[in-house]
Each structure stands twice: as C-alpha cells, then as structure tokens.
Amino acid sequence: MEILPAGAAVEPTGDKGFSAVAVALLYHSGEIPAVNIPQGTKKLRGYIFNDCWPSTPLVVTIPEGVTEVASKAFCNCDLGSVEFPSTVKALPADCFADTSPGKIIFHAVKDSITGFPWGADNEPEVEWRG
C-alpha cells in the first residue's frame, strides 16, 4: 500500500521535506503496513515518523533523490525496516532515537555511513547493497 498513490492531490514538498498531510495520515492510522515516500522528495523532516505505531511494524522505502534525513526522523516508532537510497550519504546520530528498527538497508558501500546504530535502542540488522 502506498500512502500517496499515483494521482493523489498531495504533492511532495521538495526541499521542504515530506508532506505534513502524509505525516498526519501516518500518525492517525493503525493500518499502514508500508510507506513509499513520493518521488521528488528531497528531505525527510525531523520527527516525521514520531509516535507512529501501526498494527504491524512499518516498512519504509525512501526513493532515490532524497539527500537529507533530519534529526529524529524515525523517533519513537514501530519500524520493521527502512531502505535508504544511494543519494543518502549520512544519517544524524539520533535518527532512530527511542526506536528499535528491525532492519536498515543502505544502497551504499559497507560502513560508508558511519554512526551505527544512529541512536537506535537496539543493534539492528544492517544490509549494505553498494
């Protein structure tokens, strides 16, 4: 399931980050199993997935073109996995604060994104696909 299917009225907000409407949908829904962030998004704002506890852990796919992930983007949420594109070159030290992600996938050379575990409460599985 895509949170913003093709043809949706809400557009990605470019350099300003992912749409606040999409965040509201995530915050209030218990039934979103996967999140595909729209093409054209450049930045994930801080706290974008804060307090997001759907009925099953979130599976998040971040598209090519996103270059920035803000502090505490995945703070205090039920995150099954997240996949970062090759355009993300760094993560903030507190990216996963108060979260225990199941799996983090990078399209990058092994260990090229430093700071493990990026503030996570656990030591998540990390897969490098570079």
mmCIF file of the C-alpha atoms, coordinates in Angstrom:
data_MODEL
# 
_entry.id   MODEL 
# 
loop_
_atom_site.group_PDB 
_atom_site.id 
_atom_site.type_symbol 
_atom_site.label_atom_id 
_atom_site.label_alt_id 
_atom_site.label_comp_id 
_atom_site.label_asym_id 
_atom_site.label_entity_id 
_atom_site.label_seq_id 
_atom_site.pdbx_PDB_ins_code 
_atom_site.Cartn_x 
_atom_site.Cartn_y 
_atom_site.Cartn_z 
_atom_site.occupancy 
_atom_site.B_iso_or_equiv 
_atom_site.pdbx_formal_charge 
_atom_site.auth_seq_id 
_atom_site.auth_comp_id 
_atom_site.auth_asym_id 
_atom_site.auth_atom_id 
_atom_site.pdbx_PDB_model_num 
ATOM 1   C CA . MET A 1 1   ? 0.000  0.000  0.000  1.00 0.00 ? 1   MET A CA 1 
ATOM 2   C CA . GLU A 1 2   ? 1.308  3.441  -0.866 1.00 0.00 ? 2   GLU A CA 1 
ATOM 3   C CA . ILE A 1 3   ? 0.423  6.246  1.455  1.00 0.00 ? 3   ILE A CA 1 
ATOM 4   C CA . LEU A 1 4   ? 0.133  8.596  -1.526 1.00 0.00 ? 4   LEU A CA 1 
ATOM 5   C CA . PRO A 1 5   ? -0.923 6.591  -4.575 1.00 0.00 ? 5   PRO A CA 1 
ATOM 6   C CA . ALA A 1 6   ? -0.395 7.888  -8.107 1.00 0.00 ? 6   ALA A CA 1 
ATOM 7   C CA . GLY A 1 7   ? -2.741 10.748 -8.850 1.00 0.00 ? 7   GLY A CA 1 
ATOM 8   C CA . ALA A 1 8   ? -3.106 11.853 -5.228 1.00 0.00 ? 8   ALA A CA 1 
ATOM 9   C CA . ALA A 1 9   ? -3.763 15.564 -4.679 1.00 0.00 ? 9   ALA A CA 1 
ATOM 10  C CA . VAL A 1 10  ? -0.905 15.925 -2.195 1.00 0.00 ? 10  VAL A CA 1 
ATOM 11  C CA . GLU A 1 11  ? 2.441  16.562 -3.861 1.00 0.00 ? 11  GLU A CA 1 
ATOM 12  C CA . PRO A 1 12  ? 5.933  16.032 -2.432 1.00 0.00 ? 12  PRO A CA 1 
ATOM 13  C CA . THR A 1 13  ? 7.290  19.247 -0.989 1.00 0.00 ? 13  THR A CA 1 
ATOM 14  C CA . GLY A 1 14  ? 10.796 19.123 -2.494 1.00 0.00 ? 14  GLY A CA 1 
ATOM 15  C CA . ASP A 1 15  ? 13.469 20.741 -0.341 1.00 0.00 ? 15  ASP A CA 1 
ATOM 16  C CA . LYS A 1 16  ? 10.976 21.433 2.458  1.00 0.00 ? 16  LYS A CA 1 
ATOM 17  C CA . GLY A 1 17  ? 10.516 17.739 3.194  1.00 0.00 ? 17  GLY A CA 1 
ATOM 18  C CA . PHE A 1 18  ? 7.774  15.144 3.111  1.00 0.00 ? 18  PHE A CA 1 
ATOM 19  C CA . SER A 1 19  ? 4.199  16.437 3.147  1.00 0.00 ? 19  SER A CA 1 
ATOM 20  C CA . ALA A 1 20  ? 2.612  17.235 6.502  1.00 0.00 ? 20  ALA A CA 1 
ATOM 21  C CA . VAL A 1 21  ? -0.623 15.666 5.236  1.00 0.00 ? 21  VAL A CA 1 
ATOM 22  C CA . ALA A 1 22  ? 1.171  12.353 4.765  1.00 0.00 ? 22  ALA A CA 1 
ATOM 23  C CA . VAL A 1 23  ? 2.569  12.607 8.282  1.00 0.00 ? 23  VAL A CA 1 
ATOM 24  C CA . ALA A 1 24  ? -0.924 13.155 9.654  1.00 0.00 ? 24  ALA A CA 1 
ATOM 25  C CA . LEU A 1 25  ? -2.145 10.070 7.822  1.00 0.00 ? 25  LEU A CA 1 
ATOM 26  C CA . LEU A 1 26  ? 0.648  8.036  9.369  1.00 0.00 ? 26  LEU A CA 1 
ATOM 27  C CA . TYR A 1 27  ? 0.088  9.420  12.829 1.00 0.00 ? 27  TYR A CA 1 
ATOM 28  C CA . HIS A 1 28  ? -3.607 8.629  12.924 1.00 0.00 ? 28  HIS A CA 1 
ATOM 29  C CA . SER A 1 29  ? -3.661 5.313  11.100 1.00 0.00 ? 29  SER A CA 1 
ATOM 30  C CA . GLY A 1 30  ? -3.204 1.899  12.588 1.00 0.00 ? 30  GLY A CA 1 
ATOM 31  C CA . GLU A 1 31  ? -3.403 0.103  9.262  1.00 0.00 ? 31  GLU A CA 1 
ATOM 32  C CA . ILE A 1 32  ? -0.496 1.356  7.114  1.00 0.00 ? 32  ILE A CA 1 
ATOM 33  C CA . PRO A 1 33  ? 1.874  -1.585 6.551  1.00 0.00 ? 33  PRO A CA 1 
ATOM 34  C CA . ALA A 1 34  ? 4.282  0.122  4.137  1.00 0.00 ? 34  ALA A CA 1 
ATOM 35  C CA . VAL A 1 35  ? 5.227  3.667  3.258  1.00 0.00 ? 35  VAL A CA 1 
ATOM 36  C CA . ASN A 1 36  ? 6.565  4.630  -0.142 1.00 0.00 ? 36  ASN A CA 1 
ATOM 37  C CA . ILE A 1 37  ? 7.752  8.208  0.001  1.00 0.00 ? 37  ILE A CA 1 
ATOM 38  C CA . PRO A 1 38  ? 6.866  10.096 -3.195 1.00 0.00 ? 38  PRO A CA 1 
ATOM 39  C CA . GLN A 1 39  ? 9.428  10.661 -5.936 1.00 0.00 ? 39  GLN A CA 1 
ATOM 40  C CA . GLY A 1 40  ? 10.691 14.242 -5.902 1.00 0.00 ? 40  GLY A CA 1 
ATOM 41  C CA . THR A 1 41  ? 11.046 14.392 -2.119 1.00 0.00 ? 41  THR A CA 1 
ATOM 42  C CA . LYS A 1 42  ? 14.480 15.764 -1.146 1.00 0.00 ? 42  LYS A CA 1 
ATOM 43  C CA . LYS A 1 43  ? 14.396 15.720 2.661  1.00 0.00 ? 43  LYS A CA 1 
ATOM 44  C CA . LEU A 1 44  ? 12.768 13.802 5.498  1.00 0.00 ? 44  LEU A CA 1 
ATOM 45  C CA . ARG A 1 45  ? 11.940 16.201 8.304  1.00 0.00 ? 45  ARG A CA 1 
ATOM 46  C CA . GLY A 1 46  ? 12.697 15.596 11.951 1.00 0.00 ? 46  GLY A CA 1 
ATOM 47  C CA . TYR A 1 47  ? 10.070 13.561 13.831 1.00 0.00 ? 47  TYR A CA 1 
ATOM 48  C CA . ILE A 1 48  ? 8.309  12.633 10.577 1.00 0.00 ? 48  ILE A CA 1 
ATOM 49  C CA . PHE A 1 49  ? 7.511  9.142  11.890 1.00 0.00 ? 49  PHE A CA 1 
ATOM 50  C CA . ASN A 1 50  ? 7.328  10.153 15.568 1.00 0.00 ? 50  ASN A CA 1 
ATOM 51  C CA . ASP A 1 51  ? 4.811  8.125  17.601 1.00 0.00 ? 51  ASP A CA 1 
ATOM 52  C CA . CYS A 1 52  ? 3.774  6.051  14.585 1.00 0.00 ? 52  CYS A CA 1 
ATOM 53  C CA . TRP A 1 53  ? 2.569  2.685  15.889 1.00 0.00 ? 53  TRP A CA 1 
ATOM 54  C CA . PRO A 1 54  ? 0.572  0.871  13.189 1.00 0.00 ? 54  PRO A CA 1 
ATOM 55  C CA . SER A 1 55  ? -0.846 -2.601 13.761 1.00 0.00 ? 55  SER A CA 1 
ATOM 56  C CA . THR A 1 56  ? 2.258  -4.124 12.110 1.00 0.00 ? 56  THR A CA 1 
ATOM 57  C CA . PRO A 1 57  ? 5.778  -2.653 12.050 1.00 0.00 ? 57  PRO A CA 1 
ATOM 58  C CA . LEU A 1 58  ? 6.320  -0.027 9.359  1.00 0.00 ? 58  LEU A CA 1 
ATOM 59  C CA . VAL A 1 59  ? 8.229  -0.865 6.191  1.00 0.00 ? 59  VAL A CA 1 
ATOM 60  C CA . VAL A 1 60  ? 9.593  2.372  4.713  1.00 0.00 ? 60  VAL A CA 1 
ATOM 61  C CA . THR A 1 61  ? 11.166 2.787  1.273  1.00 0.00 ? 61  THR A CA 1 
ATOM 62  C CA . ILE A 1 62  ? 12.908 6.094  0.620  1.00 0.00 ? 62  ILE A CA 1 
ATOM 63  C CA . PRO A 1 63  ? 13.318 6.933  -3.095 1.00 0.00 ? 63  PRO A CA 1 
ATOM 64  C CA . GLU A 1 64  ? 16.421 7.989  -4.978 1.00 0.00 ? 64  GLU A CA 1 
ATOM 65  C CA . GLY A 1 65  ? 16.784 11.741 -4.808 1.00 0.00 ? 65  GLY A CA 1 
ATOM 66  C CA . VAL A 1 66  ? 16.273 12.097 -1.055 1.00 0.00 ? 66  VAL A CA 1 
ATOM 67  C CA . THR A 1 67  ? 19.560 13.584 0.149  1.00 0.00 ? 67  THR A CA 1 
ATOM 68  C CA . GLU A 1 68  ? 18.830 14.597 3.731  1.00 0.00 ? 68  GLU A CA 1 
ATOM 69  C CA . VAL A 1 69  ? 17.342 12.827 6.738  1.00 0.00 ? 69  VAL A CA 1 
ATOM 70  C CA . ALA A 1 70  ? 16.779 15.151 9.678  1.00 0.00 ? 70  ALA A CA 1 
ATOM 71  C CA . SER A 1 71  ? 17.384 14.535 13.360 1.00 0.00 ? 71  SER A CA 1 
ATOM 72  C CA . LYS A 1 72  ? 14.970 12.043 14.979 1.00 0.00 ? 72  LYS A CA 1 
ATOM 73  C CA . ALA A 1 73  ? 13.174 11.304 11.689 1.00 0.00 ? 73  ALA A CA 1 
ATOM 74  C CA . PHE A 1 74  ? 12.281 7.815  12.987 1.00 0.00 ? 74  PHE A CA 1 
ATOM 75  C CA . CYS A 1 75  ? 11.868 8.733  16.659 1.00 0.00 ? 75  CYS A CA 1 
ATOM 76  C CA . ASN A 1 76  ? 9.681  6.522  18.861 1.00 0.00 ? 76  ASN A CA 1 
ATOM 77  C CA . CYS A 1 77  ? 8.020  4.414  16.180 1.00 0.00 ? 77  CYS A CA 1 
ATOM 78  C CA . ASP A 1 78  ? 7.464  0.762  15.333 1.00 0.00 ? 78  ASP A CA 1 
ATOM 79  C CA . LEU A 1 79  ? 9.888  0.368  12.431 1.00 0.00 ? 79  LEU A CA 1 
ATOM 80  C CA . GLY A 1 80  ? 10.225 -3.061 10.845 1.00 0.00 ? 80  GLY A CA 1 
ATOM 81  C CA . SER A 1 81  ? 12.616 -1.918 8.133  1.00 0.00 ? 81  SER A CA 1 
ATOM 82  C CA . VAL A 1 82  ? 13.786 1.140  6.254  1.00 0.00 ? 82  VAL A CA 1 
ATOM 83  C CA . GLU A 1 83  ? 15.595 1.263  2.926  1.00 0.00 ? 83  GLU A CA 1 
ATOM 84  C CA . PHE A 1 84  ? 17.793 4.270  2.131  1.00 0.00 ? 84  PHE A CA 1 
ATOM 85  C CA . PRO A 1 85  ? 18.793 5.140  -1.456 1.00 0.00 ? 85  PRO A CA 1 
ATOM 86  C CA . SER A 1 86  ? 22.318 5.800  -2.672 1.00 0.00 ? 86  SER A CA 1 
ATOM 87  C CA . THR A 1 87  ? 21.611 9.541  -2.518 1.00 0.00 ? 87  THR A CA 1 
ATOM 88  C CA . VAL A 1 88  ? 21.584 9.468  1.306  1.00 0.00 ? 88  VAL A CA 1 
ATOM 89  C CA . LYS A 1 89  ? 25.226 9.832  2.360  1.00 0.00 ? 89  LYS A CA 1 
ATOM 90  C CA . ALA A 1 90  ? 24.821 10.342 6.131  1.00 0.00 ? 90  ALA A CA 1 
ATOM 91  C CA . LEU A 1 91  ? 22.366 9.887  8.981  1.00 0.00 ? 91  LEU A CA 1 
ATOM 92  C CA . PRO A 1 92  ? 22.121 12.000 12.120 1.00 0.00 ? 92  PRO A CA 1 
ATOM 93  C CA . ALA A 1 93  ? 23.364 10.382 15.325 1.00 0.00 ? 93  ALA A CA 1 
ATOM 94  C CA . ASP A 1 94  ? 19.805 10.383 16.707 1.00 0.00 ? 94  ASP A CA 1 
ATOM 95  C CA . CYS A 1 95  ? 17.934 9.302  13.560 1.00 0.00 ? 95  CYS A CA 1 
ATOM 96  C CA . PHE A 1 96  ? 16.331 6.301  15.343 1.00 0.00 ? 96  PHE A CA 1 
ATOM 97  C CA . ALA A 1 97  ? 16.047 7.735  18.880 1.00 0.00 ? 97  ALA A CA 1 
ATOM 98  C CA . ASP A 1 98  ? 13.706 5.686  21.097 1.00 0.00 ? 98  ASP A CA 1 
ATOM 99  C CA . THR A 1 99  ? 13.185 3.170  18.277 1.00 0.00 ? 99  THR A CA 1 
ATOM 100 C CA . SER A 1 100 ? 14.338 -0.415 17.742 1.00 0.00 ? 100 SER A CA 1 
ATOM 101 C CA . PRO A 1 101 ? 14.402 -0.884 13.967 1.00 0.00 ? 101 PRO A CA 1 
ATOM 102 C CA . GLY A 1 102 ? 14.357 -4.442 12.671 1.00 0.00 ? 102 GLY A CA 1 
ATOM 103 C CA . LYS A 1 103 ? 16.462 -3.882 9.561  1.00 0.00 ? 103 LYS A CA 1 
ATOM 104 C CA . ILE A 1 104 ? 18.209 -0.943 7.898  1.00 0.00 ? 104 ILE A CA 1 
ATOM 105 C CA . ILE A 1 105 ? 19.139 -1.226 4.227  1.00 0.00 ? 105 ILE A CA 1 
ATOM 106 C CA . PHE A 1 106 ? 21.631 1.117  2.583  1.00 0.00 ? 106 PHE A CA 1 
ATOM 107 C CA . HIS A 1 107 ? 22.399 1.342  -1.117 1.00 0.00 ? 107 HIS A CA 1 
ATOM 108 C CA . ALA A 1 108 ? 25.977 2.244  -0.230 1.00 0.00 ? 108 ALA A CA 1 
ATOM 109 C CA . VAL A 1 109 ? 29.392 0.691  0.297  1.00 0.00 ? 109 VAL A CA 1 
ATOM 110 C CA . LYS A 1 110 ? 29.666 -1.223 3.575  1.00 0.00 ? 110 LYS A CA 1 
ATOM 111 C CA . ASP A 1 111 ? 30.293 1.019  6.588  1.00 0.00 ? 111 ASP A CA 1 
ATOM 112 C CA . SER A 1 112 ? 30.321 4.191  4.451  1.00 0.00 ? 112 SER A CA 1 
ATOM 113 C CA . ILE A 1 113 ? 27.525 5.692  6.564  1.00 0.00 ? 113 ILE A CA 1 
ATOM 114 C CA . THR A 1 114 ? 29.065 5.989  9.995  1.00 0.00 ? 114 THR A CA 1 
ATOM 115 C CA . GLY A 1 115 ? 27.453 6.298  13.402 1.00 0.00 ? 115 GLY A CA 1 
ATOM 116 C CA . PHE A 1 116 ? 25.923 2.841  13.929 1.00 0.00 ? 116 PHE A CA 1 
ATOM 117 C CA . PRO A 1 117 ? 23.317 2.399  15.435 1.00 0.00 ? 117 PRO A CA 1 
ATOM 118 C CA . TRP A 1 118 ? 22.301 6.033  14.773 1.00 0.00 ? 118 TRP A CA 1 
ATOM 119 C CA . GLY A 1 119 ? 20.589 6.388  18.144 1.00 0.00 ? 119 GLY A CA 1 
ATOM 120 C CA . ALA A 1 120 ? 18.578 3.154  17.966 1.00 0.00 ? 120 ALA A CA 1 
ATOM 121 C CA . ASP A 1 121 ? 17.665 1.384  21.190 1.00 0.00 ? 121 ASP A CA 1 
ATOM 122 C CA . ASN A 1 122 ? 18.981 -1.874 19.730 1.00 0.00 ? 122 ASN A CA 1 
ATOM 123 C CA . GLU A 1 123 ? 21.668 -3.034 17.321 1.00 0.00 ? 123 GLU A CA 1 
ATOM 124 C CA . PRO A 1 124 ? 19.553 -3.513 14.194 1.00 0.00 ? 124 PRO A CA 1 
ATOM 125 C CA . GLU A 1 125 ? 20.482 -5.726 11.273 1.00 0.00 ? 125 GLU A CA 1 
ATOM 126 C CA . VAL A 1 126 ? 22.195 -3.606 8.608  1.00 0.00 ? 126 VAL A CA 1 
ATOM 127 C CA . GLU A 1 127 ? 22.333 -4.651 4.970  1.00 0.00 ? 127 GLU A CA 1 
ATOM 128 C CA . TRP A 1 128 ? 24.756 -2.930 2.599  1.00 0.00 ? 128 TRP A CA 1 
ATOM 129 C CA . ARG A 1 129 ? 23.916 -3.068 -1.117 1.00 0.00 ? 129 ARG A CA 1 
ATOM 130 C CA . GLY A 1 130 ? 26.691 -0.890 -2.526 1.00 0.00 ? 130 GLY A CA 1 
# 
